[in-house]
Amino acid sequence: MARTIVGVDTVAERFEVTGGARLIGEVAVTGAKNSVLKLMAAALLAQGTSTIRAVPNILDVDIMAELLRRLGCDVGHDVEQQLVTISVPQTLHHQADYDLVRKMRASICVLGPLIARCGLADVALPGGDAIGSRGLDMHIEGLTKLGADIQSEHGYLLARAPQGLTGAHVAFDFPSVGATENVVMAAVLASGVTVIDNAAREPEIVDLCQMLIAMGASIEGVGGSTLTIEGVDALSSVDHTAVPDRVVAGTWAVGAVLTQGDITIHGGRIDHLELPLEKLHACGAVIDEVADGFRVRMSSRPQSVDVATLPYPGFPTDLQPMIIALASISEGTAMITENVFEARFMFVNEMVRLGALIRTDGHHAVVRGRPELSGAPVRATDIRAGAGLVLAGLVADGITTISEVHHLDRGYPGFVESLNALGASVVRSPDPDIG
């Protein structure tokens, strides 16, 4: 895999996907990208060396590692052992620069730990996927209630809490994952008790809280919508294994159904994917639990099902592009409703290039299934859209060429290798049309 590390542009590459393959075999799922990055940030809260295990070999981990190094940490990444070690000094730097933060929105999660440890933080306003206006208002509001003074100047959030943070009541209008994470990480070292109402409940939030508790934090209500955090004076470094990636597991599950295949997903957790798997069962799939994961089988053309994305435990927005790809070749018509990120439907135009019959109206998409799509050049606009297009290419006649696949490197370790091991024909090559 050719990929350029942190701070500079990634190498322009593309995937050439030959349609017609059934995905059959076994895959293994590593730790969740959406958890590991936050766990790496949480390590900033304790002096000493923390170890995070089940770390996927993806570009975003490289970016976060470099960001932590610039904050003064010594970071090691053992790809073979799937672990990251983070040695955190007594005194941290407090500026997260734009050249890194622009590449990955999750970089904003260092804001809470830096305020808690240093009493100040200068974090560039983030970039990341083009899936809508994911504002930072709730991050700022929550941290402000804990006593931080936060200003926006010259593209940076400048946060100051020279007297430290104080516990408070924080009520979110929407269960924002990122805001919940930032406030939790700040509150564990605040003075007094913090209560977070309407907190996000995703498995990745639970994972973060469990790591913080192992570090010595006091958090009650983990897994529920109300978190009660009693601040402590200091935390200790820890050895923690990340929760499996439910989005990657869900992607493989959809791939099995869409290609009428048979995939055993080792490391996948059914309890984290209850609603998506229910939808796939309604499509006609057979889903069986195995010792360390689950198996998804499909032997006929899928039936269309309606889906509406919602915060966990609702249907995850990160699986919406894959479900649209599935609906595009299913029997019947499906209504897909996006309730989380308003610009998730940006990739619909790319699906239409493949012959998909999709009509959008606001946050609704009506997808009329057809037996087969038609290969064409398309562009990945974000991580999950890229995965959806790859799956669509597997059921398209001819070759589908997908550009800007660096997005996929941010979320899917060894994606091409895994696809080909399952019987697909996917070639990765330099993109002559870019660069």
Order of alpha helices (4+ residues) and beta strands (2+ residues): beta-beta-alpha-beta-alpha-beta-beta-beta-alpha-alpha-beta-alpha-beta-beta-beta-alpha-beta-alpha-beta-beta-beta-alpha-beta-alpha-beta-beta-beta-alpha-beta-alpha-beta-beta-beta-beta-alpha-beta-beta-alpha-alpha-beta
